[in-house]
């Protein structure tokens, strides 16, 4: 059953920016956002967790370090 909701003008402006094409509805935009949050599968979540652990353990390089190493 369709329903009406109230949103702020700021949110409406933000949703408008996220439209892929002019006639896309706000519902379609919202569904795209919801879908984006569901796309992280178990493998991706595992890899994110591993990456965070590596960073915490100091197994990472700063941008400055990488630039220096590459002579940039």
MMTF fields as JSON, N, C-alpha, C and O atoms, coordinates in Angstrom:
{
  "mmtfVersion": "1.0.0",
  "mmtfProducer": "UNKNOWN",
  "numBonds": 287,
  "numAtoms": 288,
  "numGroups": 72,
  "numChains": 1,
  "numModels": 1,
  "chainsPerModel": [1],
  "groupsPerChain": [72],
  "chainIdList": ["A"],
  "bondAtomList": [4, 2, 8, 6, 12, 10, 16, 14, 20, 18, 24, 22, 28, 26, 32, 30, 36, 34, 40, 38, 44, 42, 48, 46, 52, 50, 56, 54, 60, 58, 64, 62, 68, 66, 72, 70, 76, 74, 80, 78, 84, 82, 88, 86, 92, 90, 96, 94, 100, 98, 104, 102, 108, 106, 112, 110, 116, 114, 120, 118, 124, 122, 128, 126, 132, 130, 136, 134, 140, 138, 144, 142, 148, 146, 152, 150, 156, 154, 160, 158, 164, 162, 168, 166, 172, 170, 176, 174, 180, 178, 184, 182, 188, 186, 192, 190, 196, 194, 200, 198, 204, 202, 208, 206, 212, 210, 216, 214, 220, 218, 224, 222, 228, 226, 232, 230, 236, 234, 240, 238, 244, 242, 248, 246, 252, 250, 256, 254, 260, 258, 264, 262, 268, 266, 272, 270, 276, 274, 280, 278, 284, 282],
  "bondOrderList": [1, 1, 1, 1, 1, 1, 1, 1, 1, 1, 1, 1, 1, 1, 1, 1, 1, 1, 1, 1, 1, 1, 1, 1, 1, 1, 1, 1, 1, 1, 1, 1, 1, 1, 1, 1, 1, 1, 1, 1, 1, 1, 1, 1, 1, 1, 1, 1, 1, 1, 1, 1, 1, 1, 1, 1, 1, 1, 1, 1, 1, 1, 1, 1, 1, 1, 1, 1, 1, 1, 1],
  "groupList": [{"groupName": "UNK", "atomNameList": ["N", "CA", "C", "O"], "elementList": ["N", "C", "C", "O"], "formalChargeList": [0, 0, 0, 0], "bondAtomList": [1, 0, 2, 1, 3, 2], "bondOrderList": [1, 1, 2], "singleLetterCode": "X", "chemCompType": "L-PEPTIDE LINKING"}],
  "groupTypeList": [0, 0, 0, 0, 0, 0, 0, 0, 0, 0, 0, 0, 0, 0, 0, 0, 0, 0, 0, 0, 0, 0, 0, 0, 0, 0, 0, 0, 0, 0, 0, 0, 0, 0, 0, 0, 0, 0, 0, 0, 0, 0, 0, 0, 0, 0, 0, 0, 0, 0, 0, 0, 0, 0, 0, 0, 0, 0, 0, 0, 0, 0, 0, 0, 0, 0, 0, 0, 0, 0, 0, 0],
  "groupIdList": [1, 2, 3, 4, 5, 6, 7, 8, 9, 10, 11, 12, 13, 14, 15, 16, 17, 18, 19, 20, 21, 22, 23, 24, 25, 26, 27, 28, 29, 30, 31, 32, 33, 34, 35, 36, 37, 38, 39, 40, 41, 42, 43, 44, 45, 46, 47, 48, 49, 50, 51, 52, 53, 54, 55, 56, 57, 58, 59, 60, 61, 62, 63, 64, 65, 66, 67, 68, 69, 70, 71, 72],
  "secStructList": [7, 7, 7, 7, 7, 7, 7, 7, 2, 2, 2, 2, 2, 2, 2, 2, 2, 6, 7, 1, 1, 6, 6, 7, 7, 2, 2, 2, 2, 2, 2, 2, 2, 2, 2, 2, 2, 2, 7, 7, 7, 2, 2, 2, 2, 2, 2, 2, 2, 2, 2, 2, 2, 2, 2, 2, 6, 6, 7, 7, 7, 7, 2, 2, 2, 2, 2, 2, 2, 2, 6, 7],
  "xCoordList": [0.84, 0.0, 0.904, 1.739, 0.751, 1.551, 1.248, 0.129, 2.264, 2.096, 2.878, 3.73, 2.599, 3.289, 4.134, 3.69, 5.354, 6.214, 6.668, 6.679, 7.038, 7.572, 9.081, 9.593, 9.789, 11.242, 11.635, 10.887, 12.794, 13.273, 13.701, 13.93, 13.802, 14.261, 15.704, 16.085, 16.505, 17.895, 17.961, 18.747, 17.131, 17.111, 16.603, 17.142, 15.589, 15.064, 16.15, 16.289, 16.918, 18.021, 19.058, 19.576, 19.358, 20.344, 19.839, 20.598, 18.573, 18.002, 18.001, 18.254, 17.722, 17.721, 19.109, 19.221, 20.151, 21.527, 21.866, 22.709, 21.212, 21.536, 20.76, 20.963, 19.884, 19.126, 20.063, 20.932, 19.879, 20.669, 20.091, 20.821, 18.799, 18.148, 16.996, 16.488, 16.595, 15.64, 14.325, 13.806, 13.786, 12.459, 12.509, 11.481, 13.673, 13.784, 13.023, 13.137, 12.256, 11.465, 12.332, 13.386, 11.871, 12.588, 12.57, 13.521, 11.508, 11.465, 12.593, 13.25, 12.821, 13.91, 15.263, 16.13, 15.438, 16.687, 16.887, 17.98, 15.838, 15.922, 16.2, 17.012, 15.543, 15.81, 17.266, 17.882, 17.823, 19.234, 20.126, 21.098, 19.795, 20.579, 20.462, 21.454, 19.265, 19.049, 19.832, 20.471, 19.778, 20.481, 21.986, 22.659, 22.509, 23.941, 24.387, 25.499, 23.548, 23.926, 23.868, 24.451, 23.191, 23.053, 24.103, 24.198, 24.893, 25.809, 27.054, 27.781, 27.319, 28.504, 28.249, 27.545, 28.834, 28.646, 29.614, 30.428, 29.529, 30.352, 31.837, 32.633, 32.218, 33.627, 34.146, 35.245, 33.372, 33.784, 33.92, 34.887, 32.957, 33.027, 34.257, 34.891, 34.594, 35.781, 37.041, 37.944, 37.102, 38.267, 38.4, 39.512, 37.289, 37.324, 37.859, 38.683, 37.396, 37.853, 39.356, 40.072, 39.826, 41.255, 42.071, 43.136, 41.577, 42.28, 42.377, 43.42, 41.301, 41.319, 42.335, 43.044, 42.398, 43.356, 44.787, 45.653, 45.043, 46.383, 46.77, 47.911, 45.828, 46.093, 46.41, 47.359, 45.61, 45.802, 47.16, 47.784, 47.617, 48.901, 50.073, 51.224, 49.787, 50.853, 51.344, 52.413, 50.599, 50.989, 50.402, 49.755, 50.643, 50.143, 51.161, 52.11, 50.962, 51.865, 51.061, 49.957, 51.623, 50.956, 51.162, 52.045, 50.33, 50.48, 51.859, 52.486, 52.329, 53.652, 54.749, 55.684, 54.644, 55.627, 55.627, 56.687, 54.462, 54.348, 54.924, 55.647, 54.602, 55.143, 56.664, 57.326, 57.211, 58.672, 59.289, 60.29, 58.687, 59.195, 59.159, 60.052, 58.136, 58.001, 58.699, 58.71, 59.271, 59.985, 59.055, 59.415, 57.898, 56.941, 56.972, 56.227],
  "yCoordList": [-1.155, 0.0, 1.243, 1.39, 2.121, 3.357, 4.243, 4.269, 4.964, 5.898, 7.165, 7.17, 8.215, 9.484, 9.736, 9.508, 10.207, 10.559, 12.001, 12.549, 12.601, 13.954, 13.891, 13.188, 14.635, 14.721, 16.192, 17.024, 16.491, 17.868, 18.248, 17.383, 19.526, 19.995, 19.565, 19.273, 19.527, 19.079, 17.633, 17.308, 16.766, 15.374, 15.262, 14.487, 16.015, 15.993, 16.42, 15.82, 17.448, 17.889, 16.792, 16.573, 16.102, 15.019, 13.868, 13.312, 13.506, 12.441, 12.853, 12.032, 14.099, 14.608, 14.465, 14.112, 14.732, 14.596, 13.152, 12.897, 12.215, 10.8, 10.135, 8.954, 10.878, 10.307, 10.019, 10.829, 8.859, 8.496, 9.098, 9.358, 9.316, 9.933, 10.793, 10.585, 11.751, 12.774, 12.22, 12.717, 11.207, 10.706, 9.601, 9.001, 9.332, 8.324, 8.819, 9.983, 7.933, 8.319, 8.299, 7.663, 9.007, 8.98, 7.574, 7.168, 6.842, 5.461, 4.642, 3.871, 4.804, 4.076, 4.471, 3.621, 5.742, 6.219, 5.588, 5.124, 5.573, 4.997, 3.503, 2.992, 2.79, 1.355, 1.111, 0.161, 1.956, 1.822, 1.968, 1.23, 2.92, 3.115, 1.914, 1.479, 1.383, 0.209, -0.979, -1.716, -1.156, -2.27, -2.161, -3.163, -0.94, -0.737, -1.214, -1.721, -1.06, -1.477, -2.987, -3.519, -3.68, -5.132, -5.875, -7.099, -5.157, -5.812, -6.4, -7.148, -6.086, -6.623, -8.069, -8.345, -8.971, -10.39, -10.819, -10.019, -12.057, -12.552, -12.454, -12.119, -12.743, -12.676, -11.252, -11.029, -10.289, -8.885, -8.435, -7.762, -8.803, -8.443, -9.055, -8.417, -10.292, -10.955, -10.202, -9.995, -9.796, -9.065, -7.696, -7.255, -7.031, -5.744, -5.943, -5.161, -6.97, -7.262, -7.552, -7.083, -8.326, -8.638, -7.369, -7.178, -6.519, -5.281, -4.38, -3.778, -4.29, -3.481, -4.032, -3.273, -5.34, -5.961, -5.675, -5.41, -5.728, -5.434, -3.98, -3.694, -3.077, -1.66, -1.461, -0.761, -2.08, -1.964, -2.532, -2.03, -3.58, -4.213, -3.463, -3.873, -2.374, -1.58, -2.119, -1.725, -2.997, -3.576, -2.769, -3.314, -1.469, -0.603, 0.49, 0.662, 1.221, 2.301, 3.565, 3.527, 4.678, 5.953, 6.343, 5.822, 7.271, 7.772, 8.393, 8.213, 9.119, 9.74, 8.687, 8.884, 7.573, 6.496, 5.88, 5.609, 5.666, 5.076, 6.028, 5.599, 7.327, 8.301, 8.336, 8.392, 8.301, 8.32, 7.087, 7.177, 5.936, 4.675, 4.676, 4.122, 5.292, 5.326, 6.529, 6.688, 7.36, 8.531, 9.61, 10.318, 9.722, 10.728, 11.972, 12.918],
  "zCoordList": [0.0, 0.0, 0.0, 0.892, -0.969, -1.02, 0.169, 0.681, 0.598, 1.703, 1.395, 0.506, 2.11, 1.946, 3.179, 4.304, 2.965, 4.085, 3.928, 2.825, 5.039, 4.995, 5.16, 6.031, 4.313, 4.421, 4.351, 3.84, 4.861, 4.836, 3.421, 2.575, 3.182, 1.876, 1.632, 0.499, 2.696, 2.557, 2.07, 1.18, 2.657, 2.228, 0.801, 0.01, 0.467, -0.904, -1.887, -2.953, -1.538, -2.404, -2.568, -3.663, -1.471, -1.53, -2.394, -3.187, -2.25, -3.084, -4.554, -5.435, -4.806, -6.176, -6.804, -7.978, -6.046, -6.542, -6.89, -7.75, -6.223, -6.412, -7.543, -7.824, -8.186, -9.298, -10.468, -10.79, -11.101, -12.268, -13.537, -14.493, -13.55, -14.698, -14.191, -13.09, -14.999, -14.578, -14.046, -13.047, -14.696, -14.32, -13.262, -12.95, -12.718, -11.659, -10.429, -10.046, -9.822, -8.649, -7.4, -7.368, -6.369, -5.104, -4.509, -3.841, -4.747, -4.258, -4.869, -4.17, -6.167, -6.823, -6.242, -6.043, -5.975, -5.382, -4.006, -3.682, -3.209, -1.864, -1.937, -1.165, -2.85, -2.996, -3.385, -2.902, -4.253, -4.616, -3.391, -3.235, -2.522, -1.305, -0.376, 0.209, -0.242, 0.608, 0.052, 0.802, -1.247, -1.885, -1.661, -1.42, -1.743, -1.541, -0.166, -0.022, 0.835, 2.187, 2.355, 3.301, 1.475, 1.585, 0.773, 0.863, -0.019, -0.946, -0.303, -0.957, 0.944, 1.588, 2.001, 2.973, 1.245, 1.562, 2.66, 3.122, 3.07, 4.171, 3.86, 4.737, 2.616, 2.23, 2.331, 2.837, 1.858, 1.92, 3.367, 3.722, 4.199, 5.611, 6.28, 7.12, 5.907, 6.44, 6.019, 6.83, 4.756, 4.255, 4.92, 5.212, 5.159, 5.857, 7.275, 7.749, 7.933, 9.292, 9.311, 10.195, 8.331, 8.246, 7.982, 8.57, 7.109, 6.794, 8.02, 8.272, 8.774, 9.996, 10.995, 11.655, 11.097, 12.019, 11.575, 12.409, 10.27, 9.746, 10.017, 10.377, 9.844, 10.113, 11.588, 11.944, 12.435, 13.874, 14.289, 15.224, 13.593, 13.898, 13.271, 13.42, 12.576, 11.972, 10.64, 10.173, 10.031, 8.746, 7.585, 6.691, 7.624, 6.556, 6.297, 7.063, 5.227, 4.85, 4.626, 4.083, 5.046, 4.798, 3.342, 2.66, 2.88, 1.52, 1.333, 0.29, 2.332, 2.258, 2.097, 1.321, 2.82, 2.705, 1.309, 0.744, 0.767, -0.564, -1.613, -2.512, -1.497, -2.431, -2.382, -3.418, -1.175, -1.008, -1.641, -2.352, -1.38, -1.93, -3.456, -4.099, -4.035, -5.487, -6.12, -7.341, -5.277, -5.782, -6.35, -7.291, -5.789, -6.26, -5.403, -5.66]
}
